[in-house]
Amino acid sequence: MTFELYEDTNGDGDRDAGEPLLQTKVTDGAGKATFDPVKPGKYVVHEIPPAGYKDQPDQAVEIPNAKGKGPTIFFQNEPKPANHRVNDPTGDTSVGDGTHVFDFGPAIALLCEEEQQNVIGPSGVVECDPLVAWNHSAGFGTAGGVSVTTGLSHDLGTTWGDYAKAPPGSGSTFVLAEPTVIYNPVLNRFVLAADTVTNTGSGVQFPIMTWTSSGQPGFWNNPVNTFPGISPDPASAHGADLAFDPRNGRIYLGYTISNGDGTSEAMVSRSTDGAESWKAPISVSGTGTFDHVDVEVAGNGNVYVAWTNFGGNTSETYDILVSTSKDSGKTFGPATLIRQGSSKSGTLGGCTGSATGRTVLDAAAVFNAADLVVDPRNPNVVYSTYPVHGPETDESDVYLIRSENAGKTWSGARRVGSATGTQFAAQIGVTPDGRVAIVYYDARSGSSEIDPTIRHYDPFADAFVGGPESLTDGNPSPLWNIDPSFDTHYGNCFGLGGPDIVGPGSGFFVAWTDGRDPGPSGNDNIDPNIYFANDIGPFLPTSTSLKVSTSASKITARGNVTPQPLKGAIVRVTLLRDDGPGGFEQVAIKQAKLDAGGNYTASFGRPNGGTCRISVVFEGSEGREPSLPKAKTFAC
């Protein structure tokens, strides 16, 4: 790697035009580069990134005096995320054969054995296998047809296989849309949910159904109707969302019921037997104009449910509400209004043949929905991201808010994306070590090309890390024919599936709908497919504390690393001794593993006589930079 040292002549911490380049250095075999001595003052270090790696922010340094060693700084190089196609596009050449993926999905689940969770594996990352579920047009709208498929990867998303379809269970049922999927490590099974249509003989119903698959999914069991008592058409259930309690494996299902009379309700059901059966659903909202239900379970078992009050299709504003259960989903407290009167994103009536739908880019249906996530380290810390119409012709911006008291109060809103262009369909993820990322589609100003984009947030510094990053390395894809829809199974403006994101510990897994592949001429020569990327994410700076205690025969070093890394990361603890003119010499080194709280302990036999020194340094791990050394000197 090559590093450049600039003089920061105006002292603003940035590398400005006209500021002189003083030195250029290349790293040695140990990955270090040392600049020649410079006079006291302010400087900026710039890294020229290697091919295939992301740009890293410049770092400002200050030399306070001309004596002693200068400061040490770290640049943690992060590879650009490679893109991998999830689905098999074979035969995608015409209407009804899978050419289209639907407007809802993809969804990601993580196959992590219980003992793997939150622990760094031999490869240096948390080793989880991603499973992706998506909609497609093959079988869509056909009795007994199947339009939800899943695929599994065993190499962090590079290659995909184990494709399996969700069976309808009978010839009178078809699987409709909006898949959501989880892996429950307590019960060692995947659970999939989706909208369905079934003919009971006495009428047509639109319930949510669930499927299970134990262990490695090469198949899905027949579906379970989560609400057999749902009223017949025109009532319908849609927008399923699944979550599970990591302590006991209880599963929660949120969705919207449209009552067929212009009203709707946010519903939650729970299963205590691994989705073999479901309790009667609870209306957490009451009757109104509600939609877009999101369910999350905190580490202490609290169940958070978020939904929106869209105020009717012609309303220009919407509200976001959250309710919490502290008794495993049996009852829910009163709703908390976390955002009120937000301007709806998109343009009303922008879709051909629809006076009430909202679109962006004159084509793509857009939904004013909040996404919720709970910090796995702290059940009281909750994040939400949501869209708002921007000024004038800016159809959509994405914002982030945060609660540190279990959703009682919320921070001010921060815009996630750039000030220009159209950002929409945002989802949020958090890793087991607490890093946060938001993924969304970004359409540059004046363009209908869409680019899946990720923005990283450091909750420990309460600041975004760098700027928005393209997951395609700046190669957006054009929209295909969705208004009017090329695939006549769908209504106009549907067909752009929003992205999904999860944080397994090895960075972030992201899936999205992409238009880079060639397809039928009637679909603008595009075959929409599902793509996946593993974004490592930024490595956060760390510090290591050190306390030393002694007894007649033993020296013990203990401390912790902040921000807390994942369990199993390493602190190198070195005992040195000075007993004469030769200075300090190494006596012993121990590799101390961090526990779940980020603490370490290492003990040594106590030498006789002389001066002892304990030096500790955190060596870095997934999501964390190495720390600067910390040392204490004392009589042996």
TORVEXKE-228943 format. One record per atom (N, C-alpha, C): x, y, z. Coordinates in steps of 0.1 Angstrom, whole numbers, plus 5000, padded with zeros to 4 digits. Example, Ala and Ser with C-alpha at 12.3 -4.5 7.8 and 13.67 -1.06 7.14 Angstrom:
<rs>
513249435078/512349555078/513249675078/512849785071/513749895071/512950005079/
</rs>
This chain:
<rs>
500849885000/500050005000/500950135000/500450234994/501150364993/500450465001/501250545009/500750645017/501350775014/500550885015/501051025012/500851105024/501851195027/501851285038/501751425033/500651495037/500351635032/500451725044/500951845042/500951945052/499552005053/498952015065/497652075066/497752225070/497952295059/498352435061/497352525068/496052485066/494952565073/494452505085/495052385089/494652315101/493252265103/492552245091/491152205092/490952055092/492051975092/492051825092/491751765079/491551845068/491251785055/492451805046/492451725035/493451745024/492851835014/493251965014/492652065005/493552084993/492852134983/493652174971/494752274974/495852244968/497052334970/497852304982/497452224991/498252185003/499352084998/500652115002/501752044996/501851895001/502151814991/502551674994/504051674998/504251625010/505651625015/506351495013/505651375015/506351245014/505451145009/506051045002/505250924998/506050805003/505350715009/505950595015/505150465011/505850355009/505250225006/505450135018/504450055021/504449965033/505549855031/506149805042/507049695042/506249565043/507049455045/506349325045/505449305057/505649385067/504749385079/503549475078/503449545066/502249635064/502449765070/503649805073/503949935080/504650025071/504350155072/505150265065/505450375075/506750415075/507150515084/507650635077/507050755080/507550875073/508750935080/509551005072/510751065078/510251175088/511151215097/510851315107/510351445101/509351515107/508851635102/508851735114/508751865111/508651965121/507251955128/507152005140/505852015147/504852085138/503652035139/502552095131/501451995128/500552035119/499351955115/499551895101/499151775100/499351705087/498151615084/498051565072/497051475068/497751355060/497351235064/497851115058/496751055048/497151035036/496250985026/496750845021/495850745020/496150615014/495650615000/496550564991/496150524978/495650384978/494350354977/493950214979/494350124969/494649994973/495049894963/493849864954/494049804942/493049774933/492049674940/490749694939/489749614945/489349644959/489949754964/489649794978/488949934978/488149954988/487450084990/488450194994/488050314990/488750434995/488550445010/489650485017/489550505031/489650655034/488950695044/489050845048/490450885051/490851005047/492151055052/492151075067/493351065073/493451085087/494351205091/493851285099/494651405104/495551365116/496751415116/497651395127/498351525131/498751535143/499351655148/500651605155/501751675152/503051655158/503251765168/503151745181/503151855191/504551905193/505651825192/506951875194/507951795186/509151835187/510151775178/510851655184/510451615196/511151505203/510251385204/510851275204/510051145206/509451095193/508950975195/508250905183/506950965180/506650975167/505451035162/504250935165/503050985162/501850895165/501750785155/501050675159/500850565151/499350565147/499050555134/497650545129/497450425121/496150375120/495850255113/494950285102/495150215090/494250215079/493850075077/492550045079/492049905077/491449895064/492149825054/491649815041/490449725040/489449775033/488149695032/487949665017/487849535013/487649504999/486249544994/486249584982/484949614976/484149484975/482849494979/482049364979/481749314965/482149194963/481849124950/480349094949/479849104937/478349074935/478248934929/477248864935/476948724930/475548704928/475148644917/473748624914/473248504922/472048524928/471548414937/470748314929/469848364921/468848274915/469448214901/468848104897/469248044884/468348104873/468948184864/468048254854/467748174842/467948044842/467747954831/466247964826/466047994814/464747994808/463948124810/464648224816/463848354818/463848434805/462848394796/462848454783/461448514780/460448484788/459048524784/458248534797/456948584795/456048604806/455848474813/455848474826/455448364834/456548254837/457748274832/458748174834/459848204844/459548314852/460548354862/461348474858/460948534846/461648654842/461548764853/460448784859/460248894868/460448834883/461048924891/460948904905/460049004910/459248974920/458149054924/458649174933/457749264936/458049384942/458449364957/458149254963/458449224977/459549114978/460549134985/461649034986/462749104978/463949044979/464348924985/464448945001/464548825008/464648825022/465848735026/466548765036/467748685040/467548625054/467948505055/468148435068/469548385070/469948365082/471348315085/471348185092/471948085086/472147955092/473447965101/473247985113/474347995123/473947895134/474747785136/474547705147/474647785160/473947735170/473847815182/475247845188/476147745187/477447775193/478347865185/477947895172/478647985163/478348125165/477148155171/476648285171/477548375180/477848495175/478648595182/480048545185/480548445178/481948395181/482648385168/483948435168/484748435157/485348295154/485148245142/485548115138/487048105134/487447985130/488947975126/489348065115/488348095106/488748185095/488848335098/488548365111/488648505115/487348585114/486248515109/484948575108/483848485114/482748545117/481548465121/481048395109/481048255110/480848175098/479348135098/478548205090/477148175089/476848165074/475948065071/475448045057/474248125054/474248215044/472948285041/472048205033/470748225036/469648175027/468848295023/468448295010/467748405004/466448354998/465348415001/464048384996/463548504987/462948464976/462448574966/461248524959/460548624953/459448604944/459848594930/459148514922/459348514908/458048494901/457948504888/456748494881/456348354877/457248254878/456848124874/455848064884/454648034880/453647984888/452748084895/453148214893/452448324900/450948324894/450048334904/448648344900/448048214895/448648104896/448147974891/447747884903/446547834904/446247744914/447247624915/447747604927/448747504928/450147544923/450247664918/451547724914/452447764925/453647784922/454647834932/455347954927/455448054935/456148174931/457148224942/457448134952/458448174962/459548064962/460748094960/461848004960/462948054969/463747954974/464847984983/466147924977/467247984981/468647934977/469547954989/470547864990/471447865002/472847864997/473747945004/475147945001/475947895013/476947815010/477847765020/479247835020/479347945012/480648015012/480448165012/479648205022/479448345025/478848425013/478048355004/477348414994/478048414980/479148344978/479848344966/479148254955/478748134960/477948044951/476748004958/475747964950/474347934955/473847804949/473047734957/472447614954/471347574964/471147444965/470047394974/468747464972/468447494959/467247564956/465947484960/465047554966/463847484970/462647574969/461447514964/460247594963/459347564975/458547674978/457547654989/456347594983/456047474987/454847404981/453547464985/452547464977/451247524981/450447434990/450747304990/450147204999/448847154993/448247224984/446947164978/446847244964/445947184956/445747244943/444847364944/444247394955/443347504956/444047624963/445347614964/446147724970/447247764961/447547894960/448847934954/449548034963/450848024962/451748114970/451848244962/451548354969/451448474962/452648564963/453048614974/454148714974/454648744988/455648834988/456148895001/456848785010/457848715005/458448615014/459248685025/459248625037/460148655048/460648525054/461848525059/462448395063/463448425075/463448325084/464348325095/464948195097/466148185104/466648055109/466648065124/465947965130/465847955144/466847855150/468047905156/469047815160/468647735172/467747785180/467247705191/466647575187/465847585176/465047465171/465747405159/466847465154/467447415142/466547395130/465847505127/464947505115/464847645109/464647645096/464247765089/462647775090/462247895090/460747925089/460548035078/459648005069/459348085058/457948125059/457648255056/456248305055/455948385043/454748375038/454348455025/452848465025/452448565017/451048585013/450648465005/449348425007/448848314999/447348344995/446848264986/445448264983/444948114983/443848094990/443347954991/441847954989/441347854982/439847844980/439447734989/438647774999/438147675010/436947595005/436347624993/435147564989/433947654992/434047725003/432947815006/433347965004/434547984999/434948114995/436448124994/436948234990/438348254988/438948335000/440048285005/440748355016/442148395012/442648505018/444048545016/444748545029/445148435034/445948425047/447448425045/448148445056/449548425056/449848275060/450648215052/451048075055/452548065058/452947965066/454347945070/454747805066/456047785063/456647665060/457847645069/458247525072/459447495079/460347395072/461647405075/462647315069/463747295079/463947175084/464947145094/466347135088/467347195095/468747185091/468947245077/469647175068/469947225055/468747215046/468247325041/467047315033/467147275019/466747155016/466547115002/465147104998/464247125008/462847115007/462147195017/460847225015/460047285025/458847195028/458447185041/457347115044/456047185039/454947115039/453647175035/453347285044/452547385039/452347505047/451347495058/451447585068/450547595079/449847725078/448447725078/447647845077/447747915091/448248035092/448448095105/447148165110/446148175102/444948245106/443748185098/443348055101/442247995093/440948075094/440748155105/439548225107/439448365100/440448395091/440348525084/439148535076/438548655076/437348675068/437648645053/436648605045/436948585031/437148715023/437548695011/437748805001/436448895002/436649025003/437749105000/438749135011/438549075023/439549085033/440849015029/442049055034/443248985030/444349015040/445248925042/446448945050/447648955041/448549045044/449749065036/450949125044/452049125038/453249185044/453749115056/453948985055/454448905067/455848945071/456148945084/457448965089/457648865101/458848795101/459148695111/460248745120/460148695133/461248725142/461248605153/462348585160/462348475170/463048525182/462748465194/463348495206/464548405208/465748465209/467048385209/467148305222/466348335232/466448255244/465748125244/464548125238/463748005238/463147955225/463448035214/463047985201/461548025198/460848095206/459548135202/459548225190/458548205181/458548275168/457348375168/457648485162/456548595161/456348625147/455148655143/454748685129/453948815130/454348915123/453549035121/453049045107/451949105105/451349135092/450249235092/449749275081/448649365080/447349285075/446249315081/444949265076/444249385071/443949375058/442949475051/441549415053/440649485059/439349435062/438349435051/438749495040/437849495028/436849605028/436949695038/436049805039/436749945040/438049935035/438850055036/439650075049/439449985059/440249985071/441249865071/442149885080/443149775082/443749775096/444449665099/444949655113/446349585112/447249625122/448549565124/448349445133/448749325129/448449205136/449849135140/449749065152/450848985156/450348855161/451048745156/450748605161/452048545166/451948445174/453148385180/453048225179/454148165178/454148015178/455147975189/454747875197/455647825208/456047675204/455747635192/456147495188/456847495175/457647595172/458447595160/457647615147/456547695148/455747725136/454947605131/454747505140/453847395137/452347445139/452147535147/450847595149/451047745154/449947825153/450047965157/448848005166/449148085176/448148135184/447248235176/446048265181/445148355175/445848495174/445748565163/446548695162/445948805171/446748895175/446349015183/446449135174/445449215174/445549345168/446249445177/447449485173/448249575182/447849725179/447149745168/446849885164/445449925166/444549825166/443149855165/442849885150/441549915147/441149945134/441450085129/442050095117/442350235112/442850215098/443850295095/444450295081/445950255084/446250135087/447550085091/448149985081/449449985081/450149895071/451649885075/452349795068/453749775069/454249745083/453949625088/454249575101/455649515102/456349555112/457749505114/457849455128/458349335130/458549275143/459949245146/460449285158/461749255163/461749205177/462649115181/462749055194/464049095200/464049155212/465349195218/465949075226/467149095230/467848985237/467248945250/466449035256/465749005269/464348955267/463948935254/462648875251/461548975248/461849105250/460849205247/460549205232/459349215228/458949215214/458449355210/459149405200/458849535194/458049515181/457049595180/456249595167/456049735162/456449755150/456349895144/455349875132/454649985130/453749995118/453550135114/452850155103/452650295098/451150325098/450750445101/449350495098/449450575086/449050525075/449150595062/448050695059/446950695068/445950795067/445150795054/445050675048/444350665035/445250695023/444950645012/445850655000/446050794995/445150884997/445351014992/445951115002/446251065014/446851155024/448351175020/448851295022/450251325018/451251305030/450751265041/451651235053/451351105059/452251055067/452050925074/452750935088/452350845097/452950835110/453550695112/454550685121/455150565125/454850535140/454450415143/454150385157/454850255161/455150245174/455750125180/455050085192/454849955194/454249895206/455249785211/455249765224/456149665230/455449565239/455849445238/455349335247/456449295256/456149285269/457149235279/456749105285/455749035279/455348905284/455248805272/456348805264/456448705253/455348715243/454848835240/453848855229/452448825233/452148805246/450748775250/449948905250/450549015255/449949145255/450949245250/450349355245/451249465240/450749595247/451749685250/451449815256/450949905246/450550025251/450050135242/451050175232/450550215220/451450255209/452150385212/453450395209/454150515210/454350575196/454050695194/454150765181/455650815180/456350755171/457850785170/458050885159/457150895149/457250995139/455851035135/455551165134/454251205131/454251305119/453351285110/453251385099/454351385089/455051275087/456151265077/455551275063/456151345054/455751355041/455951225033/454951175027/455051045020/456051055008/456850965007/457750954996/456950914983/457550944972/456950914959/455951014954/455350984943/454451074936/453051004935/452051064940/450651004939/450251004925/449650884921/449050874908/450050864897/451350824900/452350814890/452350694882/451550594886/451550464879/450350454870/450550404858/449550394848/448350304853/447150364853/445950294857/445650294872/446450364880/446250374894/446250514899/445150554905/445050694910/445550704924/445750594931/446050594945/447450544948/448150474939/449450424942/450450534941/451550514948/452750614948/453950554941/454650624933/455750574926/456950674927/458150614924/459250704922/459750674908/460450764902/461050754889/460050724878/458750774880/457650754871/457450604868/457750514876/457650374873/457450284885/458350294895/458450194905/457550224917/456750124921/455950144933/456850164945/456450254954/457250284966/456350284978/456850234989/456050215001/456650295013/455750365020/456250445032/456250355044/457250285046/457350185056/458650205064/458550185077/459750195086/460250055088/461650045089/462249925092/462949935106/462749835115/463249845129/464249735131/465249765140/466249665144/466649695158/466949595166/467349605180/468849565181/469549645189/470949615191/471049485199/471749375194/471849255201/472549265214/473349365216/474149385229/473349455239/472349525235/471549605245/470149615240/469249545248/467849535244/467049675244/467649775250/467049905251/467349995239/468349955231/468750035219/468049985207/467250075201/466450035189/466750145178/466850095166/467050185154/465950165145/465650275137/464650265127/465050355115/464750305103/465050385091/463650395084/463450505077/462150535070/462350635059/461450645050/461550735038/460650865041/461150975035/460351105036/460551165022/459451225017/459551305005/460451425007/461451444998/462351554999/461751684994/462551784993/462051914988/461751914974/460651984970/460252004956/460151864948/461051844938/460951724930/461751604935/462351624947/463051514953/462051414959/461851304952/460751214956/460951134968/462151114973/462351034985/463751054990/463851065003/465051065011/464950955022/466050905027/466050805038/466550865050/465950835062/466450895075/466650775085/467450805095/467750715106/467450785119/466750705128/466550755142/466950645152/467150675164/467650585174/466950615188/466650505195/466150515209/467150435218/467350495229/468250425239/467450385252/466150405251/465350365263/464150285259/464450185251/463450085247/462250145239/462550245231/461550305223/460650405229/460950455241/460150555248/460350695241/461550725239/461950855232/462950825221/462950915211/463850885199/464651015196/465750985190/466651095186/466051175174/466751285171/466451355159/466751275147/466151305136/466351225124/467651275116/468351175111/469551205103/469351155089/469651235079/469551185065/470651095062/470350975057/471250875054/471950895041/471250925030/471850935017/472351075014/472651085001/473151214997/472051314995/472351444994/471351544993/470651554980/471251484970/470651484957/470151344953/469351334943/468951204938/467751154946/467351024944/466150964950/466650844957/466450834971/466750724979/465550664984/465350524983/464050464987/464350324991/463250254996/463250115000/464450075009/464550155020/465650135030/465350025040/466449945043/466349845053/467649865062/467549815075/468649845084/469049715090/470349695093/470949585100/471949615110/472149535120/473149555130/473849425133/475149435134/475949315137/475949275151/476349155155/476449125169/477449205177/478449275170/479349365177/478849505177/477649535172/477049665173/477149755162/477849725151/477949805139/476549815132/476249925126/474949945120/475149985105/474249935097/474349975082/472949985077/472750075068/471450095061/471650075046/470849995040/470949965026/469650025019/469750075007/468650135000/468950144985/467950174977/468250214963/468450364962/469450394953/469750534951/469650554935/468850644932/468750694917/469350834916/470350844909/471050974908/470051074901/470351204904/469451304899/469251294884/468051294879/467751294865/467951164858/468151054866/468350924861/467350824866/466950724858/466150614862/466950494865/468250504865/469050384869/469150374884/469050254889/469050234904/470350164908/470850204920/472150154925/471850114940/472049984943/471949944957/473150014965/472850074975/473850164982/473750134997/474950135004/475050105018/475650225025/475150255037/475750365045/476050305059/477250325064/477550265077/477550375088/477050325100/476950415112/477650355123/478450435130/479250395142/478450435154/477750345161/476950395173/477750435184/479050395185/479850425196/480350575195/480550615183/480950755180/479750845177/478550775175/477350845171/477550925159/478050855148/478350925136/478350825124/478050875112/478250795101/479750775098/480050665092/481450635088/481550655073/482250755069/482450775054/481050815048/481050805035/479850845028/479050725023/477950745016/477250635009/478150555000/478050425000/478850344991/478050254982/478350254969/477650174959/478050034961/477149944962/477449794963/477849734949/477649814938/477949764925/479249834920/479949894929/481149974925/480850074914/479650144917/479250254908/478750214895/478150094894/477550054881/476050024883/475250134883/473850114885/473150044873/472049984876/471349914865/470049984861/469649974848/468450044844/467249974849/466150044850/464849984853/464349914840/463649804842/462949734831/461549774830/460749704821/459349744819/458449704831/458249804840/457349774851/456149874850/456149964841/454950054839/454850094824/454150014817/453349904821/454149774823/453749684831/454449564834/454649474822/455849434819/456049334809/455449204812/455549164825/454949034830/453549064834/452549014827/451149054829/450548984841/451348894848/450848844861/450748954871/451549064869/451649164880/450849294875/450449374885/449949504882/451149594878/450749704871/451849794867/452549854879/453849874877/454749944886/455249844897/454849724897/455449624906/456549544898/457549504906/458549424899/459949454904/460149564912/461449604917/461449564932/461949444935/462049394948/463049474956/462649524968/463549604976/464649524982/465749584987/466849514992/466549465006/467449375011/467349325025/468849325030/469049335043/470349335049/470249265063/471249185066/471449135079/472949145083/473249135096/474649155101/475049025108/475648935102/476048805108/477248815117/477948925117/479248945124/480348955114/480348875103/481348895092/480849005083/480749125088/480249235080/478749225078/478249265066/476849265063/476549185051/475449115051/474949045039/473849125033/473849145020/472849235014/472349155001/471049154999/470449104987/469549204981/469449214967/468649314961/468249264947/467349334940/466849304927/467749384917/468249324906/469249384898/468849364883/469149464875/468749464861/469949454851/471049394856/472249394847/472249284837/471349184838/471449064830/470549084817/470949024806/470149044794/468948954794/467849004788/466648934788/465748964776/464448944777/463648954765/463549094760/463449114747/463349244741/462149324746/461049254749/459849324754/460049374768/461049334775/461349384788/462649474788/462749554778/463849634776/465149564776/465149434771/466249344770/466949324784/466149314794/466649294808/465949174814/466749094821/466148984829/466449024844/465549064851/465749104865/466048974874/467148984881/467548874890/467948924904/468148824913/468548864926/470048854928/470648954933/472048964935/472348974950/473648944954/474048934968/475448984969/475749054980/477049094983/477349084998/478549055001/479049045015/479949175017/479349275024/480149395027/480749395040/482049395041/482749375054/482449485063/482249605058/481949715067/483249775073/483149895079/484249965084/484749895097/486049905099/486649855112/486749975121/486249965133/486150075142/487350085151/487850205154/489050215163/488750165177/489750115184/489550055197/490650105207/490350085220/491350115230/491249995240/492449965246/492549855256/492949915269/492249865280/492649905293/493549795300/494249835310/495149745316/495249765331/495049665339/495249665354/496249555357/497149575366/498149475369/498049445384/497949325388/498049285403/499049185404/499649185416/500749085419/500549015432/501048895433/501148825445/502648775446/502948695456/504348655459/504848575447/503948505440/504448415429/503748445415/502848535415/502148555402/501948705399/501948725386/501548855380/500248835372/499248915374/498048905366/497649035359/497449025346/497049145338/495549125334/494749225336/493349215332/492949355327/491849345319/491349475313/490249435303/489849535295/488949515285/489249595272/488549565261/488649635249/487349705246/487449825242/486249905238/486449975225/485449975216/484149915217/484249765217/483449695225/483549555227/483549475214/484549395211/484549305199/483749185202/483749095192/483048965194/483848875203/483148785210/483848695218/484848605210/486048585216/487048505209/488148585203/487948715202/489048795197/490248795207/491448835202/492648815209/493348945214/493748945227/494649045232/496048985234/497049045229/498448995231/499049055244/499348975254/499849025266/501348975268/502249075269/503649045270/504249085283/505048995289/505749025301/507249055298/507749165302/509149205299/509849225313/511149215313/511949235325/513249305322/513549405331/514849475330/515649445343/516749375342/517549345353/518949395352/519249485342/520549535341/520649635329/521849655324/522149755314/521549725300/521049595298/520549555285/519149605283/518549665293/517149715291/516149595292/514949625288/513849535289/513949415279/513749295284/513849185275/512549095277/512049045266/510848965267/511048835276/510048815285/510048695293/509048595288/507848645285/506748555280/505648625273/504948565264/503848615257/502648525259/501448585261/500248505262/499148565253/498448485246/497348525238/496048505246/495448615251/494348615259/493048635251/492148535252/490848555244/489848635252/489148725245/488148805251/486948725254/486248755265/485048685268/483848765262/482648725265/481448785259/481348935263/481948975274/481949115278/483149205273/483949145265/485149215260/486349215270/486249135280/487349135290/488349025288/489549045293/490648955292/491348935305/492048825307/492848805319/494048715314/495248745319/496448665316/497348665328/497848555332/498748545344/500048485340/501148535347/502548485345/503148455359/504148365359/504948355371/505748475373/505948515386/506548645389/508148625389/508848695381/510348685381/510948735395/512148705397/512848745409/513648865406/513348985412/514249095411/514049175398/514649295397/514549375386/513249455384/513049515372/511849585369/511049515359/509749495361/508849425352/507949525344/507549485332/506649565325/505649465318/504349505319/503349435312/502849525300/502949475288/502449545276/501249465270/500149535267/499049465260/498649545248/498249465238/497749525226/496649435220/495449495217/494449415210/494849405195/494749285190/495349265177/494349285165/493149335169/492149355159/491349225156/490149245151/489249135148/488249185138/487249105135/486149145126/485549265131/485549375123/484949505127/485649585136/486849555140/487649625150/489149645146/489649765146/491049795144/491849745156/493149725153/494049695165/494149825174/494349805186/494549915196/495949955196/496250075201/497650115205/498050035217/499350005218/499849935230/499550015243/499349935254/499149995267/500149915276/500849985285/501949925293/501949975307/502349895316/502549935330/503849875335/504649955342/505949915347/505949915362/506549815368/506549795383/507649715387/507949705400/509049625405/508649475405/509549395400/509249255399/509149185413/
</rs>
